[in-house]
Amino acid sequence: MGYPVVIAPFLKVDGMALFPFILVKSQRLKQDQVLIRHETIHLKQALELFILPFYMLYLVNYLINRFKYPGHQQAYEQIIFEREAYRNERNIHYLKNRPFWAWLRYMNK
């Protein structure tokens, strides 16, 4: 399933998944397949958790990580949903073969 990709020049990051859209900072980034795959993984995660709970868990995981790690970047990178997305964003077959609730594998790593 393809998700609509919307250009959002106000973003402070290159891309963001805001169900059901993928927001990208520029027209050029619409063609970045790694970024689009990364954000699509997040949209799959959101669907598995019925959308709103995904965003709530994402935020809670980030806040917990802020106590565990010294700064924003490391806390962000250790969010379980980000770990799955970064680990698999370059795998062109991942979305076709991705197991349901695959993000659970990244809980205690």
Backbone torsions as a table, in degrees:
resi	resn	phi	psi	omega
1	MET	NA	126.5	176.9
2	GLY	-89.9	138.9	179.1
3	TYR	-103.2	146.7	178.7
4	PRO	-64.0	133.9	177.4
5	VAL	-105.5	123.0	-175.1
6	VAL	-117.4	134.3	176.3
7	ILE	-80.1	126.1	-179.6
8	ALA	-131.6	85.1	-174.2
9	PRO	-62.6	-14.8	179.6
10	PHE	-78.5	-10.9	-178.9
11	LEU	-61.2	143.6	175.3
12	LYS	-91.9	-8.1	177.2
13	VAL	-119.8	166.7	-178.8
14	ASP	-67.4	-37.5	-177.1
15	GLY	-151.9	162.0	-179.3
16	MET	-157.8	141.5	175.3
17	ALA	-98.1	116.9	176.7
18	LEU	-129.2	95.1	-168.6
19	PHE	-47.5	131.0	4.4
20	PRO	-99.2	24.2	-174.4
21	PHE	-107.9	153.4	165.8
22	ILE	-107.8	120.2	178.1
23	LEU	-98.3	133.5	176.0
24	VAL	-127.9	152.0	-174.0
25	LYS	-72.6	-29.1	-175.9
26	SER	-147.4	164.5	178.1
27	GLN	-58.2	-40.5	-179.8
28	ARG	-57.0	-38.3	-176.8
29	LEU	-72.0	-15.9	175.3
30	LYS	-62.1	-24.6	-178.6
31	GLN	-93.9	-3.0	-178.0
32	ASP	-80.4	97.5	-174.1
33	GLN	-65.0	-31.1	178.3
34	VAL	-67.5	-46.2	178.4
35	LEU	-62.8	-44.8	-179.6
36	ILE	-63.5	-40.6	178.1
37	ARG	-64.8	-42.8	178.9
38	HIS	-57.1	-49.3	-178.4
39	GLU	-70.1	-32.6	176.7
40	THR	-65.9	-36.7	174.9
41	ILE	-58.0	-43.6	177.6
42	HIS	-62.1	-38.6	179.4
43	LEU	-67.4	-35.0	174.6
44	LYS	-64.8	-42.7	177.2
45	GLN	-59.7	-43.6	-179.3
46	ALA	-62.6	-42.7	178.0
47	LEU	-61.0	-41.6	-179.6
48	GLU	-61.5	-29.3	-177.4
49	LEU	-105.6	17.7	178.3
50	PHE	59.6	36.8	168.9
51	ILE	69.5	-75.2	-175.0
52	LEU	-58.9	-45.0	177.3
53	PRO	-59.8	-30.4	176.8
54	PHE	-59.4	-50.0	-177.5
55	TYR	-66.7	-33.5	177.0
56	MET	-67.9	-46.0	178.2
57	LEU	-64.7	-37.7	177.8
58	TYR	-58.4	-49.5	-179.3
59	LEU	-64.7	-45.1	179.2
60	VAL	-61.5	-43.5	179.5
61	ASN	-62.2	-40.8	177.3
62	TYR	-62.8	-46.1	-178.6
63	LEU	-62.7	-40.9	175.9
64	ILE	-62.3	-42.6	-179.7
65	ASN	-64.1	-29.0	178.5
66	ARG	-64.4	-27.0	176.0
67	PHE	-82.2	-27.4	-176.0
68	LYS	-87.0	-28.6	-173.0
69	TYR	-122.1	155.9	-171.5
70	PRO	-71.6	-22.1	-175.5
71	GLY	-148.8	174.6	-178.6
72	HIS	-57.2	-49.6	-174.0
73	GLN	-59.6	-46.1	-179.5
74	GLN	-68.3	-39.3	177.3
75	ALA	-61.0	-42.4	177.9
76	TYR	-63.4	-48.2	-177.3
77	GLU	-63.9	-23.9	-178.6
78	GLN	-92.8	0.9	173.1
79	ILE	-61.4	131.7	-174.4
80	ILE	-57.6	-36.2	-180.0
81	PHE	-69.1	-36.1	176.6
82	GLU	-69.8	-37.6	-179.8
83	ARG	-60.4	-44.9	177.1
84	GLU	-63.1	-46.2	-175.9
85	ALA	-64.3	-46.4	179.5
86	TYR	-65.4	-39.3	-177.9
87	ARG	-63.8	-28.9	-171.5
88	ASN	-119.1	4.1	-175.0
89	GLU	-64.7	-22.6	-179.0
90	ARG	-95.7	-3.8	-179.6
91	ASN	-88.3	105.3	-175.0
92	ILE	-66.2	-17.0	-179.5
93	HIS	-98.3	-5.8	-171.6
94	TYR	-59.0	-46.7	-175.9
95	LEU	-64.7	-29.0	177.5
96	LYS	-75.3	-31.1	-174.6
97	ASN	-108.3	2.3	-174.6
98	ARG	-64.0	124.7	176.4
99	PRO	-70.4	152.1	176.3
100	PHE	-61.3	136.6	-178.3
101	TRP	55.8	38.3	-179.4
102	ALA	-59.5	-27.3	-179.1
103	TRP	-61.0	-23.3	178.7
104	LEU	-61.1	-26.8	179.3
105	ARG	-65.2	-15.2	-176.1
106	TYR	-103.4	9.5	-176.6
107	MET	-64.2	-46.2	-173.2
108	ASN	-119.6	32.5	179.6
109	LYS	-102.2	NA	NA
